Amino acid sequence: MHTRINISQLEPQSFKAMMGLEIYLKDTSVDPKLRQLIKIRASILNNCAYCIQMHTEESKRLGESEQRLYALSAWKESPLFSEKERAVLELTDEVTLITLHGLSEAVYIKCLEQLGEQYLAQCIMQIVTINMWNRIAVATKMTHEVS
Amino acid sequence: MHTRINISQLEPQSFKAMMGLEIYLKDTSVDPKLRQSVYAHKN
């Protein structure tokens, strides 16, 4: 339900360009479950209920456990995430909250070591993309359906 | 100058898709000067 403007209707070409980026990112080497964790974590930080709903559902369809989804809001304190996932989640936090202190050298180096250049580049693009969607959904108050 | 990874080189397809969005936005009715001022104040 839209209570504000509907950008997908008003600016379909913009949406099409963003969808092009999203579709490309689906074919990168970032694991689909990890990609969903990036999307949910960024959406939590951006208070985007619409995207949290969409991506937790998608995540469950991919076989993600509910326990890990619940733990995502406090991932730093949870033992449920691998070192690689922790590196990506830390990257997600810092790039999403970029105005706080940018991407720190410590996290950048950790990610480079854990992920390699290509994978790191793909993760950053995924984080950038979900942040765009979050901003659209929050700014226009997009509301998910209640089942 | 890049002191970290260069995403435009590592992920040219992503950049191409983002440039598609940027190029489209140049043709919208937002005044060019106003558009630049939005960029200058980002983050």
N, CA and C atoms of all chains as a GROMACS GRO file, in nm:
protein
  570
    1MET      N    1   0.084  -0.120   0.000
    1MET     CA    2   0.000   0.000   0.000
    1MET      C    3   0.088   0.125   0.000
    2HIS      N    4   0.053   0.219  -0.084
    2HIS     CA    5   0.129   0.343  -0.088
    2HIS      C    6   0.050   0.456  -0.024
    3THR      N    7   0.109   0.519   0.078
    3THR     CA    8   0.045   0.636   0.136
    3THR      C    9   0.117   0.762   0.086
    4ARG      N   10   0.230   0.741   0.020
    4ARG     CA   11   0.302   0.854  -0.040
    4ARG      C   12   0.311   0.829  -0.190
    5ILE      N   13   0.399   0.899  -0.257
    5ILE     CA   14   0.412   0.877  -0.402
    5ILE      C   15   0.465   0.737  -0.430
    6ASN      N   16   0.431   0.686  -0.548
    6ASN     CA   17   0.478   0.554  -0.590
    6ASN      C   18   0.585   0.575  -0.697
    7ILE      N   19   0.710   0.564  -0.655
    7ILE     CA   20   0.820   0.597  -0.747
    7ILE      C   21   0.829   0.497  -0.863
    8SER      N   22   0.790   0.373  -0.837
    8SER     CA   23   0.798   0.274  -0.946
    8SER      C   24   0.702   0.311  -1.060
    9GLN      N   25   0.592   0.378  -1.023
    9GLN     CA   26   0.497   0.422  -1.127
    9GLN      C   27   0.539   0.556  -1.188
   10LEU      N   28   0.590   0.645  -1.103
   10LEU     CA   29   0.625   0.779  -1.150
   10LEU      C   30   0.757   0.782  -1.226
   11GLU      N   31   0.848   0.692  -1.188
   11GLU     CA   32   0.981   0.689  -1.248
   11GLU      C   33   1.019   0.546  -1.288
   12PRO      N   34   0.941   0.487  -1.378
   12PRO     CA   35   0.968   0.346  -1.413
   12PRO      C   36   1.106   0.324  -1.474
   13GLN      N   37   1.158   0.425  -1.543
   13GLN     CA   38   1.290   0.408  -1.604
   13GLN      C   39   1.400   0.400  -1.497
   14SER      N   40   1.384   0.478  -1.390
   14SER     CA   41   1.480   0.470  -1.279
   14SER      C   42   1.475   0.331  -1.217
   15PHE      N   43   1.352   0.282  -1.197
   15PHE     CA   44   1.337   0.149  -1.138
   15PHE      C   45   1.397   0.042  -1.228
   16LYS      N   46   1.377   0.059  -1.358
   16LYS     CA   47   1.430  -0.038  -1.454
   16LYS      C   48   1.583  -0.043  -1.445
   17ALA      N   49   1.643   0.076  -1.435
   17ALA     CA   50   1.791   0.081  -1.426
   17ALA      C   51   1.838   0.014  -1.296
   18MET      N   52   1.765   0.039  -1.187
   18MET     CA   53   1.803  -0.023  -1.060
   18MET      C   54   1.782  -0.175  -1.064
   19MET      N   55   1.677  -0.217  -1.130
   19MET     CA   56   1.652  -0.361  -1.142
   19MET      C   57   1.762  -0.428  -1.225
   20GLY      N   58   1.814  -0.353  -1.324
   20GLY     CA   59   1.925  -0.405  -1.404
   20GLY      C   60   2.046  -0.436  -1.317
   21LEU      N   61   2.072  -0.348  -1.224
   21LEU     CA   62   2.183  -0.368  -1.131
   21LEU      C   63   2.155  -0.488  -1.042
   22GLU      N   64   2.033  -0.496  -0.991
   22GLU     CA   65   1.993  -0.606  -0.902
   22GLU      C   66   2.005  -0.742  -0.974
   23ILE      N   67   1.958  -0.745  -1.097
   23ILE     CA   68   1.962  -0.870  -1.175
   23ILE      C   69   2.106  -0.912  -1.201
   24TYR      N   70   2.191  -0.814  -1.234
   24TYR     CA   71   2.333  -0.847  -1.254
   24TYR      C   72   2.393  -0.906  -1.126
   25LEU      N   73   2.361  -0.844  -1.012
   25LEU     CA   74   2.422  -0.889  -0.886
   25LEU      C   75   2.380  -1.031  -0.848
   26LYS      N   76   2.262  -1.073  -0.895
   26LYS     CA   77   2.219  -1.211  -0.868
   26LYS      C   78   2.313  -1.313  -0.930
   27ASP      N   79   2.380  -1.273  -1.036
   27ASP     CA   80   2.469  -1.366  -1.107
   27ASP      C   81   2.613  -1.358  -1.061
   28THR      N   82   2.641  -1.278  -0.960
   28THR     CA   83   2.779  -1.271  -0.910
   28THR      C   84   2.804  -1.390  -0.818
   29SER      N   85   2.927  -1.399  -0.767
   29SER     CA   86   2.962  -1.518  -0.689
   29SER      C   87   2.921  -1.509  -0.542
   30VAL      N   88   2.857  -1.401  -0.503
   30VAL     CA   89   2.812  -1.391  -0.363
   30VAL      C   90   2.700  -1.492  -0.340
   31ASP      N   91   2.719  -1.575  -0.238
   31ASP     CA   92   2.622  -1.679  -0.204
   31ASP      C   93   2.482  -1.619  -0.182
   32PRO      N   94   2.378  -1.680  -0.242
   32PRO     CA   95   2.243  -1.623  -0.229
   32PRO      C   96   2.198  -1.601  -0.085
   33LYS      N   97   2.230  -1.695   0.005
   33LYS     CA   98   2.189  -1.676   0.145
   33LYS      C   99   2.263  -1.558   0.208
   34LEU      N  100   2.392  -1.547   0.176
   34LEU     CA  101   2.471  -1.436   0.230
   34LEU      C  102   2.420  -1.303   0.173
   35ARG      N  103   2.381  -1.305   0.046
   35ARG     CA  104   2.327  -1.184  -0.015
   35ARG      C  105   2.202  -1.138   0.059
   36GLN      N  106   2.120  -1.235   0.098
   36GLN     CA  107   2.000  -1.200   0.174
   36GLN      C  108   2.036  -1.146   0.312
   37LEU      N  109   2.140  -1.202   0.374
   37LEU     CA  110   2.182  -1.151   0.506
   37LEU      C  111   2.225  -1.005   0.494
   38ILE      N  112   2.298  -0.973   0.386
   38ILE     CA  113   2.338  -0.834   0.362
   38ILE      C  114   2.214  -0.746   0.353
   39LYS      N  115   2.117  -0.791   0.275
   39LYS     CA  116   1.997  -0.709   0.252
   39LYS      C  117   1.917  -0.689   0.380
   40ILE      N  118   1.905  -0.796   0.459
   40ILE     CA  119   1.827  -0.784   0.583
   40ILE      C  120   1.900  -0.695   0.684
   41ARG      N  121   2.030  -0.718   0.697
   41ARG     CA  122   2.107  -0.638   0.794
   41ARG      C  123   2.102  -0.489   0.760
   42ALA      N  124   2.124  -0.454   0.633
   42ALA     CA  125   2.117  -0.313   0.594
   42ALA      C  126   1.977  -0.258   0.619
   43SER      N  127   1.876  -0.340   0.590
   43SER     CA  128   1.738  -0.296   0.609
   43SER      C  129   1.706  -0.274   0.757
   44ILE      N  130   1.764  -0.355   0.845
   44ILE     CA  131   1.748  -0.335   0.989
   44ILE      C  132   1.807  -0.199   1.027
   45LEU      N  133   1.930  -0.173   0.980
   45LEU     CA  134   1.998  -0.048   1.015
   45LEU      C  135   1.923   0.073   0.960
   46ASN      N  136   1.859   0.057   0.845
   46ASN     CA  137   1.787   0.168   0.782
   46ASN      C  138   1.639   0.174   0.823
   47ASN      N  139   1.601   0.085   0.917
   47ASN     CA  140   1.460   0.081   0.962
   47ASN      C  141   1.362   0.061   0.848
   48CYS      N  142   1.399  -0.025   0.754
   48CYS     CA  143   1.312  -0.048   0.639
   48CYS      C  144   1.231  -0.177   0.658
   49ALA      N  145   1.113  -0.162   0.717
   49ALA     CA  146   1.030  -0.279   0.746
   49ALA      C  147   0.988  -0.352   0.618
   50TYR      N  148   0.963  -0.274   0.515
   50TYR     CA  149   0.920  -0.334   0.386
   50TYR      C  150   1.027  -0.431   0.335
   51CYS      N  151   1.152  -0.386   0.336
   51CYS     CA  152   1.260  -0.470   0.284
   51CYS      C  153   1.294  -0.585   0.379
   52ILE      N  154   1.281  -0.561   0.510
   52ILE     CA  155   1.305  -0.669   0.606
   52ILE      C  156   1.206  -0.783   0.579
   53GLN      N  157   1.079  -0.746   0.561
   53GLN     CA  158   0.976  -0.847   0.532
   53GLN      C  159   1.009  -0.923   0.404
   54MET      N  160   1.038  -0.847   0.299
   54MET     CA  161   1.065  -0.910   0.168
   54MET      C  162   1.184  -1.006   0.175
   55HIS      N  163   1.291  -0.962   0.238
   55HIS     CA  164   1.414  -1.042   0.234
   55HIS      C  165   1.420  -1.151   0.342
   56THR      N  166   1.346  -1.137   0.450
   56THR     CA  167   1.340  -1.250   0.543
   56THR      C  168   1.259  -1.364   0.478
   57GLU      N  169   1.154  -1.327   0.405
   57GLU     CA  170   1.077  -1.430   0.334
   57GLU      C  171   1.163  -1.499   0.228
   58GLU      N  172   1.235  -1.420   0.153
   58GLU     CA  173   1.323  -1.476   0.049
   58GLU      C  174   1.432  -1.563   0.112
   59SER      N  175   1.483  -1.516   0.224
   59SER     CA  176   1.587  -1.590   0.296
   59SER      C  177   1.536  -1.726   0.343
   60LYS      N  178   1.415  -1.728   0.396
   60LYS     CA  179   1.357  -1.855   0.442
   60LYS      C  180   1.332  -1.950   0.325
   61ARG      N  181   1.293  -1.892   0.212
   61ARG     CA  182   1.273  -1.974   0.092
   61ARG      C  183   1.404  -2.041   0.050
   62LEU      N  184   1.516  -1.971   0.077
   62LEU     CA  185   1.647  -2.026   0.041
   62LEU      C  186   1.699  -2.125   0.145
   63GLY      N  187   1.623  -2.142   0.253
   63GLY     CA  188   1.662  -2.241   0.354
   63GLY      C  189   1.732  -2.183   0.475
   64GLU      N  190   1.731  -2.052   0.487
   64GLU     CA  191   1.795  -1.989   0.603
   64GLU      C  192   1.716  -2.022   0.729
   65SER      N  193   1.787  -2.040   0.843
   65SER     CA  194   1.717  -2.074   0.966
   65SER      C  195   1.659  -1.949   1.032
   66GLU      N  196   1.546  -1.968   1.099
   66GLU     CA  197   1.484  -1.856   1.168
   66GLU      C  198   1.574  -1.805   1.280
   67GLN      N  199   1.648  -1.899   1.343
   67GLN     CA  200   1.739  -1.860   1.452
   67GLN      C  201   1.840  -1.756   1.406
   68ARG      N  202   1.898  -1.782   1.288
   68ARG     CA  203   1.998  -1.688   1.236
   68ARG      C  204   1.935  -1.555   1.195
   69LEU      N  205   1.814  -1.562   1.146
   69LEU     CA  206   1.746  -1.438   1.110
   69LEU      C  207   1.716  -1.354   1.234
   70TYR      N  208   1.674  -1.421   1.342
   70TYR     CA  209   1.649  -1.349   1.466
   70TYR      C  210   1.778  -1.289   1.521
   71ALA      N  211   1.889  -1.361   1.501
   71ALA     CA  212   2.016  -1.318   1.559
   71ALA      C  213   2.082  -1.205   1.480
   72LEU      N  214   2.031  -1.181   1.361
   72LEU     CA  215   2.096  -1.085   1.273
   72LEU      C  216   2.103  -0.944   1.330
   73SER      N  217   2.002  -0.906   1.409
   73SER     CA  218   2.005  -0.771   1.465
   73SER      C  219   2.114  -0.756   1.572
   74ALA      N  220   2.162  -0.870   1.625
   74ALA     CA  221   2.270  -0.865   1.724
   74ALA      C  222   2.383  -0.959   1.681
   75TRP      N  223   2.416  -0.956   1.553
   75TRP     CA  224   2.508  -1.057   1.499
   75TRP      C  225   2.645  -1.058   1.568
   76LYS      N  226   2.692  -0.942   1.614
   76LYS     CA  227   2.826  -0.937   1.676
   76LYS      C  228   2.834  -1.025   1.800
   77GLU      N  229   2.721  -1.040   1.868
   77GLU     CA  230   2.718  -1.118   1.992
   77GLU      C  231   2.674  -1.263   1.968
   78SER      N  232   2.649  -1.297   1.843
   78SER     CA  233   2.596  -1.431   1.814
   78SER      C  234   2.704  -1.526   1.760
   79PRO      N  235   2.700  -1.653   1.806
   79PRO     CA  236   2.796  -1.752   1.755
   79PRO      C  237   2.747  -1.820   1.627
   80LEU      N  238   2.634  -1.773   1.574
   80LEU     CA  239   2.571  -1.844   1.462
   80LEU      C  240   2.627  -1.807   1.325
   81PHE      N  241   2.720  -1.711   1.320
   81PHE     CA  242   2.771  -1.667   1.190
   81PHE      C  243   2.920  -1.700   1.174
   82SER      N  244   2.956  -1.744   1.054
   82SER     CA  245   3.095  -1.782   1.025
   82SER      C  246   3.183  -1.658   1.018
   83GLU      N  247   3.314  -1.680   1.016
   83GLU     CA  248   3.407  -1.567   1.006
   83GLU      C  249   3.383  -1.486   0.880
   84LYS      N  250   3.357  -1.558   0.770
   84LYS     CA  251   3.331  -1.489   0.643
   84LYS      C  252   3.204  -1.405   0.653
   85GLU      N  253   3.099  -1.464   0.710
   85GLU     CA  254   2.974  -1.390   0.725
   85GLU      C  255   2.992  -1.270   0.818
   86ARG      N  256   3.070  -1.288   0.921
   86ARG     CA  257   3.093  -1.177   1.016
   86ARG      C  258   3.166  -1.062   0.946
   87ALA      N  259   3.261  -1.098   0.860
   87ALA     CA  260   3.334  -0.994   0.786
   87ALA      C  261   3.237  -0.917   0.695
   88VAL      N  262   3.150  -0.990   0.627
   88VAL     CA  263   3.054  -0.926   0.536
   88VAL      C  264   2.952  -0.842   0.615
   89LEU      N  265   2.910  -0.891   0.730
   89LEU     CA  266   2.814  -0.815   0.810
   89LEU      C  267   2.877  -0.687   0.866
   90GLU      N  268   3.005  -0.697   0.903
   90GLU     CA  269   3.074  -0.577   0.951
   90GLU      C  270   3.088  -0.476   0.838
   91LEU      N  271   3.119  -0.527   0.720
   91LEU     CA  272   3.127  -0.442   0.600
   91LEU      C  273   2.991  -0.375   0.575
   92THR      N  274   2.886  -0.454   0.585
   92THR     CA  275   2.750  -0.402   0.564
   92THR      C  276   2.719  -0.289   0.663
   93ASP      N  277   2.755  -0.312   0.789
   93ASP     CA  278   2.728  -0.210   0.891
   93ASP      C  279   2.803  -0.081   0.859
   94GLU      N  280   2.931  -0.093   0.827
   94GLU     CA  281   3.010   0.029   0.809
   94GLU      C  282   2.975   0.103   0.680
   95VAL      N  283   2.947   0.029   0.574
   95VAL     CA  284   2.912   0.097   0.448
   95VAL      C  285   2.772   0.157   0.456
   96THR      N  286   2.682   0.090   0.527
   96THR     CA  287   2.547   0.145   0.544
   96THR      C  288   2.550   0.270   0.631
   97LEU      N  289   2.629   0.264   0.738
   97LEU     CA  290   2.640   0.380   0.830
   97LEU      C  291   2.764   0.460   0.793
   98ILE      N  292   2.781   0.487   0.665
   98ILE     CA  293   2.908   0.542   0.613
   98ILE      C  294   2.941   0.679   0.671
   99THR      N  295   2.837   0.753   0.712
   99THR     CA  296   2.866   0.887   0.764
   99THR      C  297   2.931   0.884   0.902
  100LEU      N  298   2.928   0.771   0.970
  100LEU     CA  299   2.986   0.765   1.104
  100LEU      C  300   3.138   0.774   1.099
  101HIS      N  301   3.201   0.683   1.026
  101HIS     CA  302   3.348   0.691   1.011
  101HIS      C  303   3.396   0.624   0.884
  102GLY      N  304   3.311   0.619   0.784
  102GLY     CA  305   3.352   0.556   0.658
  102GLY      C  306   3.371   0.406   0.675
  103LEU      N  307   3.445   0.345   0.582
  103LEU     CA  308   3.482   0.205   0.597
  103LEU      C  309   3.622   0.202   0.659
  104SER      N  310   3.630   0.154   0.781
  104SER     CA  311   3.757   0.158   0.854
  104SER      C  312   3.861   0.069   0.787
  105GLU      N  313   3.986   0.104   0.807
  105GLU     CA  314   4.095   0.027   0.748
  105GLU      C  315   4.094  -0.117   0.802
  106ALA      N  316   4.064  -0.130   0.930
  106ALA     CA  317   4.064  -0.264   0.992
  106ALA      C  318   3.961  -0.355   0.925
  107VAL      N  319   3.840  -0.303   0.904
  107VAL     CA  320   3.735  -0.385   0.842
  107VAL      C  321   3.767  -0.409   0.695
  108TYR      N  322   3.819  -0.307   0.629
  108TYR     CA  323   3.855  -0.322   0.487
  108TYR      C  324   3.959  -0.434   0.470
  109ILE      N  325   4.062  -0.430   0.551
  109ILE     CA  326   4.169  -0.532   0.541
  109ILE      C  327   4.115  -0.671   0.575
  110LYS      N  328   4.033  -0.678   0.679
  110LYS     CA  329   3.975  -0.807   0.719
  110LYS      C  330   3.892  -0.865   0.603
  111CYS      N  331   3.813  -0.780   0.540
  111CYS     CA  332   3.729  -0.826   0.428
  111CYS      C  333   3.814  -0.866   0.309
  112LEU      N  334   3.918  -0.789   0.283
  112LEU     CA  335   4.005  -0.821   0.170
  112LEU      C  336   4.070  -0.958   0.190
  113GLU      N  337   4.112  -0.985   0.313
  113GLU     CA  338   4.174  -1.114   0.344
  113GLU      C  339   4.072  -1.228   0.338
  114GLN      N  340   3.955  -1.203   0.390
  114GLN     CA  341   3.851  -1.308   0.397
  114GLN      C  342   3.787  -1.336   0.262
  115LEU      N  343   3.770  -1.230   0.183
  115LEU     CA  344   3.686  -1.240   0.063
  115LEU      C  345   3.760  -1.230  -0.068
  116GLY      N  346   3.873  -1.162  -0.069
  116GLY     CA  347   3.942  -1.134  -0.195
  116GLY      C  348   3.881  -1.011  -0.261
  117GLU      N  349   3.954  -0.956  -0.360
  117GLU     CA  350   3.914  -0.829  -0.420
  117GLU      C  351   3.777  -0.836  -0.491
  118GLN      N  352   3.761  -0.938  -0.575
  118GLN     CA  353   3.639  -0.946  -0.657
  118GLN      C  354   3.514  -0.961  -0.570
  119TYR      N  355   3.522  -1.053  -0.476
  119TYR     CA  356   3.408  -1.081  -0.388
  119TYR      C  357   3.375  -0.957  -0.303
  120LEU      N  358   3.481  -0.890  -0.256
  120LEU     CA  359   3.462  -0.768  -0.177
  120LEU      C  360   3.391  -0.662  -0.261
  121ALA      N  361   3.436  -0.647  -0.385
  121ALA     CA  362   3.373  -0.549  -0.475
  121ALA      C  363   3.225  -0.583  -0.494
  122GLN      N  364   3.195  -0.710  -0.511
  122GLN     CA  365   3.056  -0.752  -0.532
  122GLN      C  366   2.972  -0.727  -0.407
  123CYS      N  367   3.031  -0.754  -0.291
  123CYS     CA  368   2.958  -0.730  -0.166
  123CYS      C  369   2.929  -0.581  -0.149
  124ILE      N  370   3.027  -0.496  -0.178
  124ILE     CA  371   3.004  -0.352  -0.165
  124ILE      C  372   2.891  -0.308  -0.258
  125MET      N  373   2.891  -0.358  -0.381
  125MET     CA  374   2.784  -0.320  -0.474
  125MET      C  375   2.648  -0.368  -0.424
  126GLN      N  376   2.646  -0.487  -0.362
  126GLN     CA  377   2.518  -0.536  -0.308
  126GLN      C  378   2.470  -0.447  -0.193
  127ILE      N  379   2.564  -0.406  -0.109
  127ILE     CA  380   2.529  -0.317   0.004
  127ILE      C  381   2.478  -0.182  -0.049
  128VAL      N  382   2.547  -0.128  -0.148
  128VAL     CA  383   2.505  -0.001  -0.209
  128VAL      C  384   2.364  -0.013  -0.265
  129THR      N  385   2.338  -0.125  -0.332
  129THR     CA  386   2.208  -0.143  -0.398
  129THR      C  387   2.094  -0.155  -0.297
  130ILE      N  388   2.113  -0.235  -0.192
  130ILE     CA  389   2.003  -0.247  -0.094
  130ILE      C  390   1.981  -0.115  -0.022
  131ASN      N  391   2.089  -0.039  -0.003
  131ASN     CA  392   2.071   0.093   0.059
  131ASN      C  393   1.986   0.185  -0.029
  132MET      N  394   2.002   0.174  -0.161
  132MET     CA  395   1.916   0.254  -0.251
  132MET      C  396   1.771   0.213  -0.233
  133TRP      N  397   1.745   0.082  -0.236
  133TRP     CA  398   1.606   0.034  -0.220
  133TRP      C  399   1.549   0.076  -0.085
  134ASN      N  400   1.629   0.063   0.021
  134ASN     CA  401   1.583   0.102   0.154
  134ASN      C  402   1.540   0.248   0.158
  135ARG      N  403   1.620   0.331   0.094
  135ARG     CA  404   1.590   0.474   0.098
  135ARG      C  405   1.461   0.507   0.024
  136ILE      N  406   1.439   0.437  -0.086
  136ILE     CA  407   1.313   0.457  -0.159
  136ILE      C  408   1.195   0.411  -0.073
  137ALA      N  409   1.208   0.292  -0.016
  137ALA     CA  410   1.096   0.235   0.061
  137ALA      C  411   1.066   0.318   0.186
  138VAL      N  412   1.170   0.362   0.256
  138VAL     CA  413   1.147   0.439   0.378
  138VAL      C  414   1.094   0.579   0.344
  139ALA      N  415   1.155   0.643   0.244
  139ALA     CA  416   1.115   0.780   0.208
  139ALA      C  417   0.971   0.786   0.160
  140THR      N  418   0.926   0.680   0.093
  140THR     CA  419   0.789   0.683   0.039
  140THR      C  420   0.693   0.598   0.122
  141LYS      N  421   0.742   0.554   0.237
  141LYS     CA  422   0.659   0.475   0.330
  141LYS      C  423   0.592   0.356   0.262
  142MET      N  424   0.672   0.278   0.190
  142MET     CA  425   0.618   0.155   0.132
  142MET      C  426   0.587   0.058   0.245
  143THR      N  427   0.471  -0.003   0.238
  143THR     CA  428   0.426  -0.090   0.346
  143THR      C  429   0.402  -0.231   0.294
  144HIS      N  430   0.458  -0.330   0.363
  144HIS     CA  431   0.438  -0.468   0.320
  144HIS      C  432   0.299  -0.517   0.358
  145GLU      N  433   0.255  -0.621   0.291
  145GLU     CA  434   0.124  -0.678   0.323
  145GLU      C  435   0.129  -0.753   0.455
  146VAL      N  436   0.018  -0.754   0.524
  146VAL     CA  437   0.010  -0.829   0.650
  146VAL      C  438  -0.065  -0.958   0.622
  147SER      N  439   0.004  -1.070   0.649
  147SER     CA  440  -0.062  -1.198   0.617
  147SER      C  441  -0.132  -1.254   0.741
  148MET      N  442   4.255   0.880  -0.768
  148MET     CA  443   4.352   0.777  -0.728
  148MET      C  444   4.285   0.677  -0.634
  149HIS      N  445   4.310   0.549  -0.657
  149HIS     CA  446   4.253   0.446  -0.570
  149HIS      C  447   4.361   0.390  -0.479
  150THR      N  448   4.339   0.397  -0.349
  150THR     CA  449   4.433   0.335  -0.256
  150THR      C  450   4.377   0.202  -0.207
  151ARG      N  451   4.250   0.177  -0.239
  151ARG     CA  452   4.187   0.049  -0.205
  151ARG      C  453   4.149  -0.019  -0.336
  152ILE      N  454   4.059  -0.114  -0.332
  152ILE     CA  455   4.018  -0.179  -0.456
  152ILE      C  456   3.947  -0.078  -0.547
  153ASN      N  457   3.953  -0.104  -0.678
  153ASN     CA  458   3.888  -0.017  -0.775
  153ASN      C  459   3.764  -0.091  -0.828
  154ILE      N  460   3.649  -0.055  -0.774
  154ILE     CA  461   3.527  -0.130  -0.808
  154ILE      C  462   3.489  -0.113  -0.955
  155SER      N  463   3.520   0.002  -1.011
  155SER     CA  464   3.485   0.022  -1.153
  155SER      C  465   3.562  -0.074  -1.243
  156GLN      N  466   3.681  -0.114  -1.199
  156GLN     CA  467   3.758  -0.212  -1.276
  156GLN      C  468   3.717  -0.355  -1.242
  157LEU      N  469   3.691  -0.380  -1.114
  157LEU     CA  470   3.658  -0.517  -1.071
  157LEU      C  471   3.515  -0.556  -1.107
  158GLU      N  472   3.426  -0.456  -1.107
  158GLU     CA  473   3.284  -0.482  -1.132
  158GLU      C  474   3.230  -0.386  -1.238
  159PRO      N  475   3.286  -0.392  -1.358
  159PRO     CA  476   3.244  -0.296  -1.462
  159PRO      C  477   3.095  -0.305  -1.497
  160GLN      N  478   3.037  -0.425  -1.486
  160GLN     CA  479   2.895  -0.439  -1.518
  160GLN      C  480   2.806  -0.365  -1.417
  161SER      N  481   2.848  -0.371  -1.291
  161SER     CA  482   2.772  -0.297  -1.189
  161SER      C  483   2.780  -0.148  -1.217
  162PHE      N  484   2.899  -0.103  -1.250
  162PHE     CA  485   2.917   0.040  -1.278
  162PHE      C  486   2.836   0.081  -1.400
  163LYS      N  487   2.833  -0.008  -1.499
  163LYS     CA  488   2.758   0.023  -1.621
  163LYS      C  489   2.609   0.038  -1.588
  164ALA      N  490   2.558  -0.052  -1.502
  164ALA     CA  491   2.417  -0.044  -1.463
  164ALA      C  492   2.390   0.084  -1.384
  165MET      N  493   2.483   0.120  -1.295
  165MET     CA  494   2.464   0.244  -1.218
  165MET      C  495   2.474   0.366  -1.308
  166MET      N  496   2.562   0.361  -1.406
  166MET     CA  497   2.574   0.473  -1.499
  166MET      C  498   2.446   0.487  -1.581
  167GLY      N  499   2.380   0.374  -1.610
  167GLY     CA  500   2.253   0.378  -1.682
  167GLY      C  501   2.151   0.460  -1.604
  168LEU      N  502   2.149   0.439  -1.472
  168LEU     CA  503   2.058   0.514  -1.386
  168LEU      C  504   2.096   0.662  -1.386
  169GLU      N  505   2.225   0.687  -1.372
  169GLU     CA  506   2.276   0.825  -1.368
  169GLU      C  507   2.245   0.900  -1.498
  170ILE      N  508   2.266   0.833  -1.610
  170ILE     CA  509   2.242   0.896  -1.740
  170ILE      C  510   2.093   0.928  -1.757
  171TYR      N  511   2.008   0.833  -1.714
  171TYR     CA  512   1.865   0.859  -1.721
  171TYR      C  513   1.829   0.982  -1.638
  172LEU      N  514   1.886   0.988  -1.516
  172LEU     CA  515   1.850   1.098  -1.425
  172LEU      C  516   1.892   1.234  -1.480
  173LYS      N  517   1.996   1.235  -1.564
  173LYS     CA  518   2.039   1.361  -1.625
  173LYS      C  519   1.930   1.419  -1.715
  174ASP      N  520   1.846   1.331  -1.766
  174ASP     CA  521   1.741   1.376  -1.858
  174ASP      C  522   1.609   1.408  -1.788
  175THR      N  523   1.607   1.397  -1.656
  175THR     CA  524   1.484   1.429  -1.584
  175THR      C  525   1.473   1.581  -1.568
  176SER      N  526   1.364   1.626  -1.507
  176SER     CA  527   1.340   1.770  -1.499
  176SER      C  528   1.410   1.838  -1.381
  177VAL      N  529   1.488   1.761  -1.305
  177VAL     CA  530   1.559   1.824  -1.192
  177VAL      C  531   1.668   1.917  -1.249
  178ASP      N  532   1.666   2.042  -1.205
  178ASP     CA  533   1.763   2.140  -1.253
  178ASP      C  534   1.906   2.091  -1.231
  179PRO      N  535   1.992   2.100  -1.334
  179PRO     CA  536   2.130   2.048  -1.322
  179PRO      C  537   2.207   2.105  -1.203
  180LYS      N  538   2.191   2.234  -1.178
  180LYS     CA  539   2.263   2.294  -1.064
  180LYS      C  540   2.213   2.237  -0.932
  181LEU      N  541   2.082   2.218  -0.924
  181LEU     CA  542   2.024   2.162  -0.802
  181LEU      C  543   2.072   2.018  -0.783
  182ARG      N  544   2.079   1.944  -0.894
  182ARG     CA  545   2.127   1.805  -0.887
  182ARG      C  546   2.270   1.800  -0.832
  183GLN      N  547   2.353   1.892  -0.879
  183GLN     CA  548   2.491   1.895  -0.830
  183GLN      C  549   2.498   1.933  -0.683
  184SER      N  550   2.409   2.019  -0.641
  184SER     CA  551   2.413   2.059  -0.499
  184SER      C  552   2.371   1.943  -0.409
  185VAL      N  553   2.282   1.857  -0.460
  185VAL     CA  554   2.245   1.736  -0.384
  185VAL      C  555   2.368   1.649  -0.368
  186TYR      N  556   2.443   1.632  -0.476
  186TYR     CA  557   2.564   1.549  -0.471
  186TYR      C  558   2.668   1.609  -0.376
  187ALA      N  559   2.682   1.741  -0.381
  187ALA     CA  560   2.784   1.806  -0.299
  187ALA      C  561   2.756   1.793  -0.150
  188HIS      N  562   2.629   1.776  -0.117
  188HIS     CA  563   2.594   1.766   0.025
  188HIS      C  564   2.576   1.623   0.072
  189LYS      N  565   2.593   1.528  -0.018
  189LYS     CA  566   2.572   1.389   0.025
  189LYS      C  567   2.679   1.350   0.125
  190ASN      N  568   2.634   1.279   0.226
  190ASN     CA  569   2.724   1.229   0.330
  190ASN      C  570   2.820   1.335   0.383
   0.00000   0.00000   0.00000
